[in-house]
Each structure stands twice: as structure tokens, then as C-alpha cells.
Amino acid sequence: MLKFDQTKSSSQSNLTPTETKENSIASNDIASATNTNKIEAFLSDLPDIVCMSHLRWDFVFQRPQHLLTRFAQHGRLFYFEEPYFYDNAQPRLEVTTREGGNINIVVVHLPNGLTPQESDAKQIELLNAFFAEKGLDRFIFWYYTPMALEITRQLKPILTVFDCMDELSAFKGAPPRLRELETEMFQKADLVFTGGHSIYDLKKDQHPAVYAFPSSIDKAHFAQARQAITEPEDQANIPHPRFGFYGVVDERFDIELLRGMAALRSDWHFVIIGPVVKIEASVLPQAKNIHYLGGKNYKQLPIYLSGWDVALLPFALNESTKYISPTKTPEYLAGGKPVVSTSIKDVIRPYGELGLVHIADTPETFVAAIEEALTERNDADWLRRTDEYLANISWDNTWQHMVSLMQISLSEKETQA
């Protein structure tokens, strides 16, 4: 069982020199209010965690899974995915259990052809019955999508957390009502966590309790990439120099940047790992030195990363990337790889400002930045500075700070009741 680490002071932070007290996740106010005994008591009698998410649990292992699996080591987690629709489906809930039964992945199956109102009504009916069956009367709502308010307003949590990981309204295909429902979410939530500093700056005045929790890492997992690892078959025969990206390939990925770099340097090889979604695979640039290896699971990522000379963050600069905080940045660095990124705000600050990541936006400047990054592979000073920055960053720390805030908020609510 994951234990709240008493050796880590709540006043520890991951702040860079440019960060302010307002967006600190571990300000003195939080530190002075945190009581380890109360937190451990909170975890020992943890309410059920009910997460409403727009992401499939088994799609990509990322922020929700990192955080929620830690809660599941202390109690029951119910992770509700968005519905599946197909012809002649009988309305029902499907539950898949993991981790000895503490992780329960729940998905609604509904027939095609329902109006939005009919779909919501059927989901409300199924959820009400499910909550009654499972004895879900003391629970914490943990939202990733405000759209779930349409089917959960009737349910009464003891605490509501909105983990605002991304600006979803800027993503391709975002529902028109998303902004309106987010306003309602800010009214209902007791706590709002943000996935980075730029989105914190956007949301901080919309709620009295907003806290920035930028992307974190499992250092030991990605540090495996610093060791000599047997190459996977689909990467082993790709020549060096070899430059890689892993992640979802969608409207956030700069297709033309990749196309331009591959054309400029036909002797370089680019490895792209990840599922292609919301864009047609046919629009992806095709060349002998571009290698699409498809999606890989979380355990495999360090194995592929270990075989790259430089890791890449070739994000497009558009509305969908304006507020992202790529988890890949610290993961690549934990793997000991030099990194080149486009000018994403949450990469520039802090990583670019600290000289840990190279920033470029055009094919020509990106190629030049990669050439410079190649010289860092054996740069002991760069690696030392990288490790110093990453020293206090971990998903355990992030989760523990969140738990502190949840315990304080719940205690205040119970006192006021």
C-alpha cells in the first residue's frame, strides 16, 4: 500500500526561479495547514473515488492513470468512461476490474440513434442504479470532463475535484456546450487542479481554490532508458542518427515540421510512436527516413527511448496546444535524452529558460537545434543540471500534495456543516 511519505516536507516544491507563490503547489499556507496524521487518517478511511473521464483507461497511460492508481491503493476507484454506441445495443453498464478489484472501469453501452437528451436520461438511470447497487453514498467526484455534469447532477459527493488537465474546448471536435458546462463545473468544484502553469494562468481567477500541478514523472521507470537495452525488433534496424517522438498523433502534432525536417536531412531517421487519432493517416508525411511504429504500452516506452539520439516534441502551434504541459518533457529528460521542442509555453517555462530543452519552430531551426542537442549526449554538466531539476518531481509528490489539499478542503466542509 502506498503510504503518505512523512520524510517529504509539505513545504518542498518543484518551483523554478520564475514561479510565483500563487501557482506554487506547496506554498507555506498549505504546508502550515497540512497535518500528516490527519492525512493518514483520511487515507485510511478514504471515500470511494468516482472519476468521470473523456479518456479511455486503456488508451494511453498518462496523468489520470498515474494519479488514480495511487488512490486505488487505499480504496475503491470507479473510473467512468464515455459511452459506446452501436446498433441494437441493450442499454447496460459494463464493469472491468483491475488491481485486485480496487480499480473498476465502467462504461455505458447504448444503441445508436438516441437524441442527446435520451442518451443522458438513460445514463442517469443506469448510474443511479449502479450507485445504489455498489453502496456509493460516501464518495469523491474527480472530473476530467465537464460534459459529465449532464449525467451526474443528481448525485451528492462529499467533495468535488476538477482536474483540469487540458483546455478541452480548444480540441478538435469539442462539444459546443463544453464552455458553458465548465462554468458550472467551477461553481460546483471544491478544488480545481490544473495540468500546467499556462492553463493555471487561464483558470486561476475563475475559482477561489485553483492549484497548478504540472506534468510529473516516474523517474525510475524512464531512467531505464539510460541503460543499454536490447532494441525492439521494429526499431533495431533503423539507422542512426535516430530521433524520436512518442504520444498521440493528432491535431497537436506538427505534420509539416516533420515533413520539412525529413526532406532537409535525408540521412537522419525519425521514429514516431503512438496512435493516430482525429486526423487521417493518409495526411502523414511519408519518406524513407520516417518510421511510424504504431502505439506502444507504457512499459515499452523506455526501451524505445533508449535507442534515440535526441527526443522530440514537434507540436503544432495552434489553439489545441496553447495550454498543454507535455508529460513527455520530464520523461524524456529522466531517460537522459537531449530534447528539442517547438515553443510550447509550458516547455519554454521552465525547461527552455533553464537551458534543459532546445526550442525551435521551423524545419531549418529545428534541424539546427537537433544538431546542437546531439552534442549534449555526453555533456555531464547538462545531465547534472537536468537531474537536479528533476530531483523533487514525481507522481508520488504530486499526488501527496493533492491529497493534502483534499484533506484540508473536506475538513473545512465538515466543520462548516
C-alpha positions in Angstrom: 0.0 0.0 0.0 1.3 3.4 -0.9 1.9 5.3 2.3 2.0 9.1 2.7 5.7 9.9 2.9 6.4 11.7 6.1 10.0 12.2 5.1 9.0 14.7 2.4 8.1 18.0 3.9 4.9 19.6 2.5 6.9 22.7 2.0 9.0 21.1 -0.7 8.2 22.3 -4.1 9.2 21.9 -7.7 9.3 25.7 -8.3 11.6 27.2 -10.9 13.0 30.7 -10.3 10.2 32.2 -12.4 7.4 30.7 -10.5 5.3 32.7 -8.0 3.6 31.9 -4.7 0.2 32.0 -6.4 0.9 29.0 -8.6 3.0 27.1 -6.1 1.5 23.7 -5.3 3.2 23.7 -1.9 3.1 27.2 -0.5 3.7 27.9 3.1 0.0 28.3 3.6 -0.6 24.7 2.5 2.5 23.5 4.5 1.4 25.0 7.7 -2.2 23.6 7.3 -1.1 20.1 6.5 -1.2 17.6 9.3 0.4 14.3 8.4 -1.7 12.4 11.0 -4.9 13.8 9.6 -3.8 12.9 6.1 -3.0 9.4 7.0 -6.4 9.1 8.8 -8.0 10.4 5.6 -6.3 7.8 3.5 -7.1 5.0 6.0 -10.8 5.8 5.6 -10.7 7.0 2.1 -14.1 7.7 0.5 -14.7 6.0 -2.8 -13.2 7.9 -5.7 -15.5 8.3 -8.7 -13.8 9.6 -11.8 -15.7 10.9 -14.8 -13.3 11.0 -17.8 -13.3 11.6 -21.5 -10.3 9.3 -21.9 -10.3 5.5 -22.2 -8.4 3.9 -19.3 -6.5 1.6 -21.7 -5.8 4.2 -24.4 -2.6 5.9 -23.2 -1.2 5.6 -19.7 -1.0 9.2 -18.6 -1.9 11.7 -15.8 -5.3 10.2 -14.8 -3.8 6.7 -14.5 -0.8 7.9 -12.6 -2.9 9.7 -10.0 -5.9 7.5 -9.7 -3.9 4.2 -9.3 -2.4 5.8 -6.2 -5.9 6.3 -4.8 -6.8 2.7 -5.7 -4.0 1.5 -3.3 -6.1 2.9 -0.4 -9.7 2.3 -1.5 -12.2 1.8 -4.3 -11.9 3.6 -7.6 -14.7 3.8 -10.1 -13.5 5.2 -13.5 -16.4 6.1 -15.8 -15.5 6.3 -19.5 -17.7 7.9 -22.2 -20.4 5.6 -23.6 -20.0 3.1 -26.5 -22.8 3.5 -29.1 -23.6 0.7 -31.6 -26.6 -0.7 -33.4 -29.1 -2.7 -31.4 -27.2 -2.3 -28.1 -29.1 -3.1 -25.0 -28.6 -0.2 -22.5 -26.2 -1.5 -19.8 -23.1 -0.8 -17.7 -20.1 -3.0 -18.2 -17.6 -3.1 -15.4 -14.0 -4.4 -15.7 -11.9 -4.7 -12.5 -8.2 -4.4 -12.1 -5.7 -4.3 -9.2 -7.5 -7.0 -7.2 -10.8 -5.3 -7.6 -10.0 -1.8 -6.4 -9.9 -0.3 -9.9 -13.3 -0.6 -11.6 -13.6 0.7 -15.2 -17.2 1.4 -16.0 -18.6 2.0 -19.5 -22.2 2.5 -20.7 -23.3 0.7 -23.8 -26.1 2.4 -25.7 -27.9 1.9 -29.0 -27.2 4.3 -31.9 -30.0 6.8 -32.8 -30.7 8.2 -29.4 -31.0 12.0 -29.1 -28.6 13.7 -26.6 -31.4 14.1 -24.2 -32.4 10.4 -24.5 -28.8 9.3 -24.0 -28.4 11.5 -20.9 -31.6 10.1 -19.4 -30.6 6.5 -20.0 -27.2 7.1 -18.5 -28.7 8.8 -15.4 -31.0 5.8 -14.9 -28.0 3.4 -15.2 -25.8 5.5 -12.9 -28.4 5.8 -10.2 -29.0 2.1 -10.1 -25.2 1.4 -10.1 -24.5 3.8 -7.2 -27.3 2.2 -5.2 -26.0 -1.3 -6.0 -22.4 -0.5 -5.1 -23.3 1.4 -1.9 -21.8 4.6 -3.3 -23.1 7.0 -0.7 -19.8 8.5 0.6 -17.6 9.3 -2.4 -15.4 12.0 -4.0 -16.2 13.1 -7.6 -13.0 13.5 -9.6 -13.8 15.1 -13.0 -11.7 15.3 -16.2 -14.6 16.5 -18.4 -17.3 19.0 -17.5 -19.6 17.2 -20.0 -20.2 14.5 -17.3 -22.2 17.1 -15.3 -25.1 16.3 -17.6 -25.5 12.9 -16.1 -24.2 13.4 -12.5 -26.0 16.5 -11.1 -28.4 14.3 -9.1 -25.5 12.6 -7.2 -24.2 14.1 -4.0 -20.4 13.7 -3.4 -18.8 14.8 -0.2 -16.0 16.5 -2.2 -15.7 17.5 -5.9 -12.3 17.8 -7.6 -11.9 19.1 -11.2 -8.5 18.1 -12.6 -8.4 20.5 -15.5 -5.7 18.6 -17.5 -6.2 20.4 -20.8 -8.3 23.2 -22.4 -10.7 20.7 -23.9 -12.8 23.4 -25.6 -9.8 24.0 -28.0 -9.5 20.4 -29.1 -10.8 19.2 -32.4 -14.5 18.1 -32.2 -15.1 19.7 -28.8 -18.8 19.7 -27.9 -20.4 23.2 -28.3 -21.7 23.1 -24.7 -18.3 22.4 -23.1 -17.5 26.0 -22.1 -20.9 26.5 -20.6 -20.6 23.3 -18.6 -17.1 24.2 -17.5 -18.6 27.4 -15.9 -21.0 25.2 -14.0 -18.1 22.9 -13.0 -16.2 25.8 -11.5 -19.3 26.6 -9.4 -19.6 23.0 -8.1 -16.0 22.1 -7.6 -14.4 22.4 -4.2 -10.9 22.2 -5.7 -9.5 22.8 -9.2 -6.2 21.3 -10.2 -4.5 22.3 -13.5 -2.2 20.3 -15.7 0.3 23.1 -16.1 1.2 26.7 -15.5 -0.2 28.2 -18.6 -3.7 26.7 -18.1 -3.4 27.8 -14.4 -2.9 31.3 -15.6 -6.1 31.0 -17.7 -8.2 29.5 -14.9 -6.8 31.0 -11.7 -9.4 33.8 -11.4 -12.4 31.5 -12.1 -12.3 29.7 -8.7 -11.1 30.5 -5.2 -9.1 27.3 -4.9 -7.1 26.6 -8.1 -3.7 24.9 -7.9 -1.1 24.2 -10.6 0.2 20.6 -10.8 2.4 20.4 -13.9 3.2 17.2 -15.6 5.3 14.8 -13.5 7.3 11.6 -13.9 8.0 8.2 -12.7 11.8 8.7 -12.8 12.8 5.1 -12.1 10.7 3.9 -15.0 12.2 6.2 -17.6 15.7 6.1 -16.2 15.8 2.6 -17.6 16.5 4.4 -21.0 19.9 5.4 -19.7 21.0 1.7 -19.7 21.9 -0.5 -22.6 18.7 -2.2 -23.6 18.1 -4.8 -26.3 16.5 -3.0 -29.1 12.9 -3.9 -30.1 12.7 -5.6 -33.5 10.8 -2.8 -35.2 13.4 -0.2 -34.2 16.6 -2.2 -34.2 17.3 -1.8 -37.9 16.6 1.9 -38.2 19.9 3.7 -38.8 21.4 6.4 -36.6 21.3 9.3 -36.1 17.8 8.5 -34.8 15.3 11.0 -33.4 12.0 10.0 -31.8 8.6 11.1 -30.5 6.0 9.1 -28.6 2.5 10.2 -27.9 -0.9 10.6 -29.6 -0.5 11.8 -33.2 -3.5 14.2 -33.7 -4.1 17.8 -34.5 -1.5 18.8 -31.9 1.3 17.2 -34.0 3.1 19.4 -36.5 2.9 17.3 -39.6 4.6 19.9 -41.8 7.5 20.3 -39.4 8.2 16.6 -39.6 7.9 16.6 -43.4 10.3 19.5 -43.7 12.9 18.1 -41.4 12.9 14.7 -43.2 13.4 16.5 -46.5 16.2 18.6 -45.2 18.1 15.7 -43.7 17.5 12.5 -45.7 20.4 10.9 -43.7 18.5 11.4 -40.4 15.8 9.0 -39.3 12.7 10.0 -37.4 10.8 7.4 -35.3 7.1 8.2 -34.5 5.4 6.1 -31.8 1.7 6.4 -31.0 -1.8 6.0 -32.2 -3.1 8.3 -35.0 -6.5 9.8 -34.0 -8.7 12.6 -35.3 -6.6 13.0 -38.4 -6.4 10.8 -41.5 -3.3 8.6 -41.5 -3.1 9.4 -45.3 -2.1 13.0 -44.5 1.0 12.0 -42.6 4.3 12.6 -44.4 5.8 9.6 -46.0 9.5 9.2 -46.6 12.2 6.5 -46.3 13.6 8.2 -43.2 10.2 8.5 -41.3 9.2 5.4 -39.4 5.7 5.0 -37.9 5.8 2.2 -35.4 2.3 2.5 -34.0 1.2 2.6 -30.4 3.3 1.0 -27.6 2.3 0.4 -24.0 3.7 2.4 -21.1 6.2 -0.4 -20.1 7.8 -0.4 -23.6 8.4 3.4 -23.8 11.9 3.4 -22.1 13.0 0.6 -24.3 12.3 2.7 -27.4 13.6 5.9 -25.8 16.9 4.3 -25.0 17.6 3.9 -28.7 17.1 7.5 -29.7 19.9 10.1 -30.0 17.6 13.0 -29.4 13.9 13.1 -28.3 11.5 15.4 -30.0 8.4 17.4 -29.1 7.2 18.6 -32.6 3.9 20.1 -31.5 2.0 22.4 -33.8 1.4 25.9 -32.5 -2.4 26.2 -32.6 -5.4 26.6 -30.2 -5.2 22.9 -29.2 -1.6 23.3 -27.9 -1.8 26.7 -26.4 -2.2 25.4 -22.8 -0.7 21.9 -22.9 2.0 20.8 -20.5 3.6 17.7 -22.2 4.3 14.9 -19.7 6.9 13.7 -22.3 9.2 16.6 -21.4 10.4 15.4 -18.0 10.0 11.7 -19.1 12.5 12.3 -22.0 14.9 14.1 -19.6 14.6 11.4 -17.0 15.7 9.0 -19.8 18.8 11.1 -20.2 17.9 12.2 -23.7 18.5 15.7 -25.1 15.2 17.3 -26.1 14.1 19.7 -28.9 10.6 21.2 -28.7 8.6 23.7 -30.5 7.8 26.9 -28.5 5.1 25.4 -26.2 4.7 27.8 -23.2 5.0 25.1 -20.6 8.1 23.7 -22.2 9.8 27.1 -22.6 9.0 27.8 -18.9 10.8 26.2 -17.1 12.8 23.8 -19.4 13.8 26.2 -22.1 14.6 29.0 -19.7 16.8 26.7 -17.6 18.7 25.5 -20.7 17.5 21.9 -20.4 15.5 21.8 -23.6 16.2 23.4 -27.0 13.4 25.4 -28.6 12.8 25.8 -32.4 9.8 26.1 -34.7 10.7 25.8 -38.3 12.3 22.9 -40.1 15.5 24.8 -40.5 15.8 25.9 -36.9 14.6 22.6 -35.6 17.3 20.8 -37.6 19.9 23.2 -36.2 18.6 22.7 -32.7 18.9 18.9 -33.1 22.5 19.3 -34.3 23.2 21.2 -31.1 21.3 18.7 -28.9 23.4 15.9 -30.3 26.5 17.4 -28.6 24.7 17.1 -25.2 24.6 13.3 -25.2 27.9 13.2 -23.3 27.6 16.5 -21.6 28.0 15.8 -17.9 27.1 19.3 -16.9 23.8 19.3 -18.8 22.9 15.9 -17.3 23.8 17.1 -13.8 21.6 20.2 -14.2 18.8 18.1 -15.6 18.9 15.7 -12.7 19.0 18.5 -10.1 15.8 19.9 -11.6 14.0 16.6 -11.7 15.1 15.6 -8.2 11.9 16.5 -6.4 9.5 15.9 -9.3 7.5 12.7 -9.1 3.9 11.5 -9.4 4.1 10.5 -5.7 4.9 14.1 -4.7 2.1 15.5 -6.9 -0.4 13.0 -5.6 0.6 13.7 -2.0 0.2 17.4 -2.4 -3.3 16.8 -3.9 -4.2 14.6 -1.0 -3.1 17.3 1.4 -5.4 19.8 -0.3 -8.3 17.4 -0.4 -8.0 16.6 3.3 -8.0 20.3 4.2 -10.9 21.1 2.0 -13.0 18.2 3.3 -12.2 19.1 6.9 -13.3 22.6 6.3 -16.5 21.5 4.7 -17.3 19.1 7.6 -16.5 21.9 10.1 -18.9 24.3 8.3 -21.7 21.6 8.1 
